[in-house]
Amino acid sequence: MRVSTDETVIVKPELIRLVRRVDSKKWQAHYKLDALKTWFRRSTDTGDVKEAARIAERMWMKATFDHEEGRPVISKKFKPVAEIVLHRMEAEIKAETAKPSTRDYVSAIKLYLIPFYGNYNIDSIKPAVISEFHRWRSQKVGRELSGSAQNNHNAALNQVFDEAIERGYMTEYARPSTKNTGPESDRRAEFSHEELEVMMKYAAQFNLNGRTARTKMIRTLLAIYVPFMAATGMRAGTEAEFLEWRHIDVEVRDGQPVLHFRLQRGKRGARNFVAHNSCWLLLERLRQLSPDLSGMTLEEVLKKRVPQRVFRLSDGSVPDNLNKPFRQWLEDVQLLYCPVSGKERSLYSLRHYYATQRLLEGIPIHDLAEQMGTSVLMITKHYSHLTPLMKAKQFAGVVDERGSSEGAQIKAIMAAQMANNNILSLVQMGTGMTMPLIAQNPEMTQDFENRLKGKRKLAS
């Protein structure tokens, strides 16, 4: 059986054509400009092919003049253009090719941009309209969004404008300037070591309070996840979510195994970093939780490069989100708000704890920035309050600058050991395991053994 198809008449090759659908008596003009990739479609409102061709040529000529003189070729509502951008972003997320910020842009378009700008012609959005959007958004949220959140909204809005310009719905000249009225990011919500110890001591009770079996599984995993994030400084979600066993390497240095994590996702793309020694205990507990890995040792799991997520529940599934149970944990121990900044804590606050411990340990800012996958500027900006603490003795005039190099080395070892002990204590509370001194600090162990040998010689 023959299938009817649309009828097509070429008016100007590659530029103008007439199309008549099988269910219509009128011709539709399809035309394209040399400077634009998009085909424009408009009805000629006639069934006469000669008249339709004349009208189509006039449409094409007017569109050409409009584009050359800086006017939009055709007016279009904001919503359908935004939906094109949204569809492309969601396809990238599904294909796992999207940048981490893409999810934020999708959220901004769905929750804020389309609800406000949706019915505006995209070429009619002027600075006054953008100012009105800022007032509307503040009323909707109940506060002024932070500067970083507004940057995400502006980036998403500009992507919609980019799409509109490429399609001829607006011109670059007509693109309105975005603005940011949010407060600058300042000191983040953070944890003291004592507060994290309070949380870890409550972990067992928090698990018992879970009402369903799945809730208890999630809380069991969370009790490992929290010290893991505190010990590594990884970004919650974007980096930890996609971490698999095959992304962990072991390198032997000075006779001791060292863990290397190869993160596949992150704010700045893929990166590698050296993990704290305490992560051996955390990885062992995570292995024990995985039913399909129980028949292998941790060394075998890492050697075989198992392509499974590290953070899985005991039934093998991956939790949808750990933010909600973490918030409940904070509420239960009355630690939701940071007493210093007054802000709500989140899983991201564990990253700030890690940075604080490393800086107090004496790690150079440049090295820490590379380890954490961020910039020196961001480290300096958010942790400048630690400078007086790091140099407290010098400011107080306690340190003798003429002190021996040996004394300075001992002080450095003591500072490092204190930070190591803080992280290790959280890990041991989260796993119920202990780590031998040789694994904690090989240098100190060797020094201790040498001193014991020296005392034995003197005694004999």
N, C-alpha and C positions, 0 to 999 in steps of 0.2 A: 504493500500500500504506500502511495506517495505521500510524503509529509510536506505540507506547505511551509515555505520559508519567507522571511522578510524580503521585500523588493528593494534593490539598491540602484541608484543612478549616480555616476561620478560627474561632478560639476567642474572641480579643479583637482587633478590628481594629488593625493597626499594632503589636500587642504580642505576641500569642500565635497560633501556627498549628501545625497538625499536618501532617506530610508523610509519605507512605508511598511508598517507592520501588517500582518495578515488579517488582523482584526480591526484595522482602521482604514478610512478612506483618505486621510490627510497625510501629507508628507512632513517628515521631521528633518530639520537641517542639522548636520553634523559638520562642525568646522574646527580647524586647529590653526594656531598661530606658530610661525617659525620659532619665536622666542620661548614658547611654552610647549610642554609635552602633552598637556591635557586636551582631549577632544571635548568640545562643548556641544550640547544637544538642546535645541529649542524647536518648538513647533512652528511651522510656517502658516498654519491655520488654513491651508488650502489643499484641494485635491488635484489642482491643475499643475502638471509637472513643470511647465515653462514658468508660470508665476512663482512656483515654489523655488525654482532655481534662481530667479531674480531676487527674491526675498533673502535667500540663503547668502547670496553674494553681498547684499547690503549688510546683513548681520556680520559677515566676516570682515568687511571693510570697516565698519564701525568699531568692532572689537580691536582691529589692528590699530586704528587711530587712538582709541582709548588707552591701549597699552603703551603706545609710543609717547603719549602725553601724560603718563603717570596716573591714569585712572583705572579702577578695577574693571576687568573685562565683563564680569557678571557678578551680581550681588548674591551673597549666600549667607544663610543663617549660621551662627556659631556651632550649634549642636551637631549637624551632620558632618562638619569638618572635624570637630573634636572626636566624633565617633570613628572616623577613618583612622586618626592617630591612635585612638584607644584600641582599635582592632589590631593594628600593627604591633603595638606594645604587648598586648596580651598574647599574640602569636609568638613573639620573641621570648616571653616568659615561659610559655609552654614548651618551646624548643630548647629552653635553657641556654639561650644565647644573649639574654638581656643583661644589661648592666644592673648592679644592685639598686641604683637609684630609680630604675624603671618602675618598680612596685610603688614607690612613693609618688611618682608622676601619675600612675593609674588611679591611685587613691585620690589625688588632688583633682583630677579631671572629673571623676565620678561624684565626689562628695561636695566639691566647691565650684569648679569652673562651669560645668554644664548647668547645674541648678541656677546659677546666677546669670551667666552670659548666654545661655542656650538660645533664647529667642531674639537676641540682637543680631542684626546683619553684621558680619564679621568686619566689614570695612567701615562700620560706623562706631566702633569701640574707640573712644577718645580718652585722654587723661582724666577727664571728669568722671567718666564711667568707671574707670579703674579705681578712682578715689571712693566712689560709691560702693564698689565691691569690697574695699577694705573695711568700710563701716559695717556693711552687711555681714561680712565674715566675723568681725569682732562680736557682733550681737549674737550670731549663730553659736559661736564657741563660748561666749561669755568672758572672753579675755583677748588680749592681743597675742597672736601667735609669735613664737620666737623668730629671731632673724633667720635661722637655718631652715625652719619650716616654711617661711615665706619665700626663701630662695628656691625651694622645691616647687612651690606653686608657680613662681615666675618662670622657672625653667620649663614646666609643663605648658604654661600659657604660650611661651615663645615657640614651642614645638608645634602648637596648633596654628600660630601665625605663619610659621615656616611652610606648613602644608598649604595654607590659604594662598600664600604668595606664589608658590610653585604652581598652583592650579589656576592662578589668575583671578582669584576672588578678592584680593587686595594687593596693594603695591608696597614695596619696601619703604617708600616715603611715608605711607600712611600707617606704618607699624607704630603703635603707641609705646612709649617708654614705661616699663614696669617700675615699681618702687617697693621699698622695703621699710616698713614702719615698726618692725619688731625690735625688741631690745637685743643688744649684742650678747652673744653667748659669753657667760662668765664662769665662775667656779661651778663645777658640776656637783650633783648629789653623790656623795661617797660614803664609804664605810670605814670605821676604825677597826683595828684588828679585834678589839674586845667585843665590838658589836657582832662581828662575824662569828666569834666564838659562842656568843649567846645563841645565835641562830643554829649553829651546828649542834649545840647541846640539846636544842629543842627538836632536832630532826626526827628522832625516834618517835616522840610523842606526836609530832605533826603527821607522821605516817599512820600511826594508830588511829588518829582522828578521821582518816579518810573513810567515807561512807561506802564506796564501792570498790571492787577488786581493781578496776582500772585506775581509779583515783590513787589507790595505794601504790600501784606500779609506777605511776607518773611521779609520785612523791619520792619513791625509792630512787628513781633515776635522777630526780632533781637534787637529792642529797649528795650525789656524785658530781652532778653538773656544776653546782655552785663552787665547790673548791677547785674544780677543773678550770673554770673561767678565772678564778682568783689567781691560780698558779700559772696561767698561760697568757692572760691579757687578750685573749681572742675576742672578736666582736660576736656578741650573742646573736644568733639567727643567721646572719649573712655568711659568717665564716664557719661557725660550729655546726650549723644545720647540714652542710654538705661534706663534712669531714668523714672519710671512710678509712677503714683499717689499711687499705693499700696506699694511703697517702702518708703513712708513718714509716720513716726509715730509722735504722740504728747504725751509728758510726762509733767505732771504738777509738777513744782518744786517751793516751797515757794509760792504757790498760783498762779504762772504764767505758761502758756503753753509754752513748749519748743519743737522746731522741731528737729526731728532726721531723717537723711537721711541714708538709707541702700543701698549703691551703689552696683550693681551687677557686674559691669565690671570695671576694672582699671588696671593700670600698674602692681600693686602688688596684683591683685585679688580683691575680694569683701572686702568692709570696711564700717564702720559706722562713721558718724560724726555729731556734733551738728551744726545746721544752725544758722546764724545770725538772730536776731529778725525781721529785715527788710524783710526777705524772705516771711513773711506773706502777705505783700503787693504784692510781685511779684507772689506768688502762686494765689492770688485772681485775678490778671489780666490775668494770664494764664488760670484760670478756666473760666473767662468771654469770652476768645477767643475760647474755645471749645464748639461747638454747642450742643453736647450731654451732657454737664455738666451744661448748663445754668439754668436748672430747679432745681438744688441743690445748697445748700450753700457750702462754702469751707469746713466747719466742716463735712458736710454730705459726701462730696467727699472723704475726708481723712478717715472717719469712715468706709465707704463702701469698702475701698481699691480697687478703680477702676483700672482694669488692662489695662490702656491706657497710652501711652507716654505723659509725661508732656509737652514736646516742640513739639506742633503741630500747624499747620496753622489754620486759622478760617474756612477752608473748611474740616477740619478733617484729612488732609494728613500730612505726615512728610516730611520736606524739605530734599533734597538730601545733600546739603552742605551749610553751612553758612559762609565759609571762603571767597568765592568770593565777596558776598555783603558786608562783613565786610571790606575787602580791599578797595572796592569802597568808603565806608563811610570814611575810613582813608584818602584816596586820596582827597576826596571832602573838608575835613577840614585841609588838608596839615599836617597830623600827621602820615604818613606812616612810617617815619624813626625816631627812637629814637635818640634824640640829644646827649645823653650821650655815647651810645655804637655804634651809626651809623648803627645799624641793623634794618631790617624791623620788624615792629610790626605785631603781629598776635593775634588770639583769646587767644593763650597761654599766651600772655603778661598780660592778666587780672588775671591770676593765680599769677603772680609775684607781681601785684599790691596788691592782697589780702595778700600775705606773708609779703610784706613791711609794710602794715598797721598794721598787727597783731604784728610784731616785734617791731615797733615803739610804739605800745600800751603797750609793756612790757610782751607779752606772752613768756614763756620760750621756747627755741629752741626745746627741747625734746617734749613738748606738741604740738607745732606747727607741727613738723614732723609727729607725730601720727595723728593729725587732717587732714593733707594734704595727707597722704598715701605715704610718702617719708622717706628718711633717714636723720638722724641728720647731716651726712657728707655732703649731698647735700644742706641742708639749710645753713650750715656753709660756704660751698664753694661758693655758688651763692649770698649770702647776707651778706658776711663779711664786705662789704663797709658801712653797716648801723651801725656797732659797734660804730664808733666815734659819729654819730648822737644820738644814744641811750644814750651815756654817755657824751654828749657835755658839760653839765653844770658841771659835775664832773671834766672834763679835764680843763675847763675854771676857775675852782675854785670858782664857784658861790654857789654850794650847801653846806650848813652847815651840816657837818656830825653829829653835836651834836643836830641837829633839833629833835623835838619831833616825836614820832611815829604817832601822829595825823596829823602832817604836812606832813609826808611821805605818809600817807594814802590819804590825800587830793590831793597831787600831782599825785598819782597813778590813782585816780578817774578822775582827769582832763585829764590825758594822754589817758585813756581809752575812755572817752567821746569824745575827739577830733577825735580819729580813728572811733568811732561809728558814729559820725556826718558826717564824710566824706562818709562812705558807705551809710548811710541813705539818704544823699542828692542826691546821684546818683540814688538810688532806687525811691525816690519820684519824681525825674525828669523823670524817665523811666515809671512810672505808673500813675503819676498825682494824687497820693494819699498821705495822710499824716498819720503819726502814733502818737497816743497819747503818752505823756511823760511817763505815767505809764508803757507802753509797751517798750519804748525805754530804760529806766533806772529806774527800780523799787526802787533801793537803793537811788538814788538821789531824786526821787519823795517823798519817805518816809521822807528823811532828810529835804526836802523843807517844807513838811506839818508839821513836828515837829517844825521847826523854826517858821512857821506862828502861830502855836498854842501857842508857847512860847511868841511871840510878843502880841498876843491877851490877854493873861493872864496879861502881864505887863501893857497893856493899860487899862485893867479893874481894 
